[in-house]
Amino acid sequence: MAYSKDDIYAKLSEYLVEMFEVPAASIRPEARLAEDLDLDSIDAVDLIVRFQGLIGKKIPPEEFKSVRTVADVVDKVHALVQE
């Protein structure tokens, strides 16, 4: 299945609220994962695992080293889906 950036953003928002109890109002494209949403590297790994299940592809953790914001996550997952 092809996922649009909007689909990925919606899924990411759902995961952030569900898994990490991030208030939905805090989730914006420019929100920084560590500083604004209080996620740490372990949370990031959990998120990667969830997206792997969703898109059915292995996501190397180093792919996410440069990811800082919600929009970065969406762009990175979208790029992987397109491969």
C-alpha positions as a LaTeX table, in Angstrom:
\begin{tabular}{lrrr}
\hline
Residue & $x$ (\AA) & $y$ (\AA) & $z$ (\AA) \\
\hline
Met1 & 0.00 & 0.00 & 0.00 \\
Ala2 & 1.22 & 3.49 & $-0.82$ \\
Tyr3 & 1.22 & 5.95 & 2.03 \\
Ser4 & 1.00 & 9.69 & 1.46 \\
Lys5 & 2.75 & 12.14 & 3.75 \\
Asp6 & $-0.68$ & 12.94 & 5.22 \\
Asp7 & $-1.24$ & 9.24 & 6.01 \\
Ile8 & 2.15 & 8.99 & 7.67 \\
Tyr9 & 1.59 & 12.19 & 9.65 \\
Ala10 & $-1.76$ & 10.86 & 10.87 \\
Lys11 & $-0.19$ & 7.53 & 11.89 \\
Leu12 & 2.71 & 9.29 & 13.61 \\
Ser13 & 0.29 & 11.50 & 15.53 \\
Glu14 & $-1.70$ & 8.43 & 16.57 \\
Tyr15 & 1.48 & 6.64 & 17.75 \\
Leu16 & 2.72 & 9.68 & 19.68 \\
Val17 & $-0.57$ & 10.04 & 21.56 \\
Glu18 & $-1.09$ & 6.30 & 22.08 \\
Met19 & 2.46 & 5.19 & 22.95 \\
Phe20 & 3.99 & 8.24 & 24.60 \\
Glu21 & 0.95 & 10.17 & 25.84 \\
Val22 & 1.97 & 13.24 & 23.88 \\
Pro23 & $-0.91$ & 15.76 & 23.92 \\
Ala24 & $-2.39$ & 15.88 & 20.42 \\
Ala25 & $-2.26$ & 19.68 & 20.48 \\
Ser26 & 1.55 & 19.51 & 20.81 \\
Ile27 & 1.98 & 17.52 & 17.60 \\
Arg28 & 2.87 & 19.90 & 14.78 \\
Pro29 & 5.21 & 19.40 & 11.81 \\
Glu30 & 7.80 & 21.74 & 13.35 \\
Ala31 & 7.63 & 20.15 & 16.84 \\
Arg32 & 11.05 & 18.83 & 17.88 \\
Leu33 & 10.95 & 15.26 & 19.11 \\
Ala34 & 13.30 & 15.63 & 22.08 \\
Glu35 & 12.80 & 19.24 & 23.13 \\
Asp36 & 9.07 & 19.72 & 22.46 \\
Leu37 & 7.63 & 16.21 & 22.72 \\
Asp38 & 10.02 & 14.84 & 25.34 \\
Leu39 & 10.96 & 11.70 & 23.38 \\
Asp40 & 14.30 & 10.03 & 24.00 \\
Ser41 & 16.33 & 7.63 & 21.85 \\
Ile42 & 14.51 & 4.59 & 23.27 \\
Asp43 & 11.18 & 6.18 & 22.28 \\
Ala44 & 12.57 & 6.79 & 18.79 \\
Val45 & 13.47 & 3.11 & 18.46 \\
Asp46 & 9.93 & 2.13 & 19.55 \\
Leu47 & 8.56 & 4.48 & 16.90 \\
Ile48 & 10.81 & 2.96 & 14.21 \\
Val49 & 9.60 & $-0.53$ & 15.17 \\
Arg50 & 5.96 & 0.58 & 14.85 \\
Phe51 & 6.60 & 2.09 & 11.41 \\
Gln52 & 8.43 & $-1.05$ & 10.28 \\
Gly53 & 5.29 & $-3.01$ & 11.10 \\
Leu54 & 3.16 & $-0.48$ & 9.24 \\
Ile55 & 5.20 & $-0.26$ & 6.04 \\
Gly56 & 6.53 & $-3.82$ & 6.11 \\
Lys57 & 10.16 & $-2.75$ & 5.63 \\
Lys58 & 13.22 & $-2.83$ & 7.83 \\
Ile59 & 14.24 & 0.68 & 8.84 \\
Pro60 & 17.90 & 0.98 & 9.82 \\
Pro61 & 18.11 & 3.09 & 13.02 \\
Glu62 & 20.91 & 5.16 & 11.48 \\
Glu63 & 18.34 & 6.41 & 8.96 \\
Phe64 & 16.80 & 8.31 & 11.87 \\
Lys65 & 20.00 & 9.85 & 13.25 \\
Ser66 & 19.32 & 13.16 & 11.46 \\
Val67 & 15.62 & 13.25 & 12.35 \\
Arg68 & 14.77 & 16.12 & 14.72 \\
Thr69 & 11.16 & 17.12 & 14.08 \\
Val70 & 7.78 & 15.54 & 13.37 \\
Ala71 & 8.12 & 16.66 & 9.72 \\
Asp72 & 11.55 & 14.97 & 9.51 \\
Val73 & 10.01 & 11.67 & 10.61 \\
Val74 & 7.22 & 12.01 & 8.04 \\
Asp75 & 9.71 & 12.83 & 5.26 \\
Lys76 & 12.02 & 9.95 & 6.19 \\
Val77 & 9.26 & 7.33 & 6.41 \\
His78 & 7.71 & 8.63 & 3.18 \\
Ala79 & 11.08 & 8.34 & 1.39 \\
Leu80 & 11.47 & 4.75 & 2.63 \\
Val81 & 7.97 & 3.85 & 1.45 \\
Gln82 & 8.81 & 5.18 & $-2.03$ \\
Glu83 & 11.93 & 2.99 & $-2.37$ \\
\hline
\end{tabular}
